[in-house]
Amino acid sequence: MPSSTPQKTTGLHVGEPAPGVKKVDPIIVADHIKRSFGGLTAVDVAHLEIPRGAITALIGPNGAGKTTLFNLLTGFDKPDTGDWAFDGKKIAGVPAFKVARGGQVRTFQLTKALGLLTVLDNMKLGAKGQSGESLAKALFPWIWRKEEQEIEARALDLLQRFKLDAKKDDYAASLSGGQRKLLEMARALMSQPQLVMLDEPMAGVNPALTQSLLDHILDLKKEGMTVLFVEHDMHMVRHIADWVVVMAEGKVVAEGDPHEVMKDPAVIDAYLGSHHDEDLGELDPSITEAVKELADDDADDVKH
Ligand SMILES: Nc1ncnc2c1ncn2[C@@H]1O[C@H](COP(=O)(O)OP(=O)(O)OP(=O)(O)O)[C@@H](O)[C@H]1O
């Protein structure tokens, strides 16, 4: 965990924190998003606003619908119903590559770095606005070369920042899990996004790289970007999130400041679910761990 206490952004919402609460300056505004798989409703979100320029954590027990909501908001999946706007523009139904070009990028729970491409080539693939096979490229190759040079320079800059520059010519497959997470984040930044969405950035990351990943996420906010991340690690959520959205069974069941929202009975309920009357000792360790961490706010404050 980072040694210093990050500067939290407050005053993000209007009125009492509750599911669907209005934000002072939302970057995403979503309404009536539904996605079912067969008979199962994976996502059923009535209204959700994500605050701009802040770090928002999306938490909830396994199967709550977090990744499905991520997939929908980034155009990797299509909803049954729903409408949402990014930065004031309606983007429901817009395909993923266009969403990314518009300034909203994401990383995946399982990293998607292309193993048989070098680290540098992976970075170049993350750049937006490449002329591709356009007529302009065919007619004016020097324009294309200049763009290539700029992309490469930006890639090298970012690789240096993420301490991956020494690996630029290595295949992505040779990186450790944590380094691949860093590469994914660095690659996401190639398109100079406004909103960075991270799906479980800490999962599978060796503790030696945890600090570095957290610092990079905090840096994104310092540079004016908005961050939305899914995470099971409550310590991380409390430490870096300015705002927390809690999902359970497809719905948003609570929203608020990370220290306050963890005390909300609806959040404990979401994690205990149907296990409410069972002895904690008999539950799946992942549930007991989450509930313990939710209740562990004071201990966490002392630690940091
Ligand atoms: N492609 C799919 N086909 C069928 N069911 C799916 C599909 N994707 C998700 N689901 C189901 O939708 C529900 C929500 O899944 P989702 O992965 O969004 O949850 P999650 O909150 O991200 O969970 P986790 O924390 O375990 O990643 C789950 O019950 C899951 O089994």
Ligand as a Chemical Component Dictionary entry (heavy atoms), coordinates in Angstrom:
data_LIG
# 
_chem_comp.id                   LIG 
_chem_comp.type                 NON-POLYMER 
_chem_comp.pdbx_formal_charge   0 
_chem_comp.three_letter_code    LIG 
# 
loop_
_chem_comp_atom.comp_id 
_chem_comp_atom.atom_id 
_chem_comp_atom.alt_atom_id 
_chem_comp_atom.type_symbol 
_chem_comp_atom.charge 
_chem_comp_atom.model_Cartn_x 
_chem_comp_atom.model_Cartn_y 
_chem_comp_atom.model_Cartn_z 
_chem_comp_atom.pdbx_ordinal 
LIG N1  N1  N 0 -21.663 -14.268 -21.502 1  
LIG C1  C1  C 0 -22.414 -14.681 -20.492 2  
LIG N2  N2  N 0 -23.282 -15.691 -20.634 3  
LIG C2  C2  C 0 -24.063 -16.111 -19.608 4  
LIG N3  N3  N 0 -24.043 -15.562 -18.383 5  
LIG C3  C3  C 0 -23.183 -14.570 -18.173 6  
LIG C4  C4  C 0 -22.328 -14.056 -19.193 7  
LIG N4  N4  N 0 -21.580 -13.045 -18.689 8  
LIG C5  C5  C 0 -21.963 -12.914 -17.400 9  
LIG N5  N5  N 0 -22.927 -13.823 -17.088 10 
LIG C6  C6  C 0 -23.595 -13.952 -15.790 11 
LIG O1  O1  O 0 -24.030 -12.665 -15.404 12 
LIG C7  C7  C 0 -23.852 -12.469 -14.006 13 
LIG C8  C8  C 0 -22.973 -11.255 -13.773 14 
LIG O2  O2  O 0 -21.644 -11.579 -14.153 15 
LIG P1  P1  P 0 -20.440 -10.551 -14.096 16 
LIG O3  O3  O 0 -19.236 -11.260 -14.609 17 
LIG O4  O4  O 0 -20.845 -9.286  -14.746 18 
LIG O5  O5  O 0 -20.311 -10.320 -12.534 19 
LIG P2  P2  P 0 -19.143 -9.628  -11.722 20 
LIG O6  O6  O 0 -19.785 -8.756  -10.706 21 
LIG O7  O7  O 0 -18.183 -8.976  -12.652 22 
LIG O8  O8  O 0 -18.469 -10.875 -11.017 23 
LIG P3  P3  P 0 -16.927 -11.149 -10.601 24 
LIG O9  O9  O 0 -16.659 -10.225 -9.456  25 
LIG O10 O10 O 0 -16.972 -12.580 -10.185 26 
LIG O11 O11 O 0 -16.086 -10.881 -11.798 27 
LIG C9  C9  C 0 -23.255 -13.754 -13.469 28 
LIG O12 O12 O 0 -24.298 -14.533 -12.942 29 
LIG C10 C10 C 0 -22.648 -14.399 -14.685 30 
LIG O13 O13 O 0 -22.635 -15.803 -14.554 31 
# 
loop_
_chem_comp_bond.comp_id 
_chem_comp_bond.atom_id_1 
_chem_comp_bond.atom_id_2 
_chem_comp_bond.value_order 
_chem_comp_bond.pdbx_ordinal 
LIG N1  C1  SING 1  
LIG C1  N2  SING 2  
LIG C1  C4  DOUB 3  
LIG N2  C2  DOUB 4  
LIG C2  N3  SING 5  
LIG N3  C3  DOUB 6  
LIG C3  C4  SING 7  
LIG C3  N5  SING 8  
LIG C4  N4  SING 9  
LIG N4  C5  DOUB 10 
LIG C5  N5  SING 11 
LIG N5  C6  SING 12 
LIG C6  O1  SING 13 
LIG C6  C10 SING 14 
LIG O1  C7  SING 15 
LIG C7  C8  SING 16 
LIG C7  C9  SING 17 
LIG C8  O2  SING 18 
LIG O2  P1  SING 19 
LIG P1  O3  DOUB 20 
LIG P1  O4  SING 21 
LIG P1  O5  SING 22 
LIG O5  P2  SING 23 
LIG P2  O6  DOUB 24 
LIG P2  O7  SING 25 
LIG P2  O8  SING 26 
LIG O8  P3  SING 27 
LIG P3  O9  DOUB 28 
LIG P3  O10 SING 29 
LIG P3  O11 SING 30 
LIG C9  O12 SING 31 
LIG C9  C10 SING 32 
LIG C10 O13 SING 33 
# 
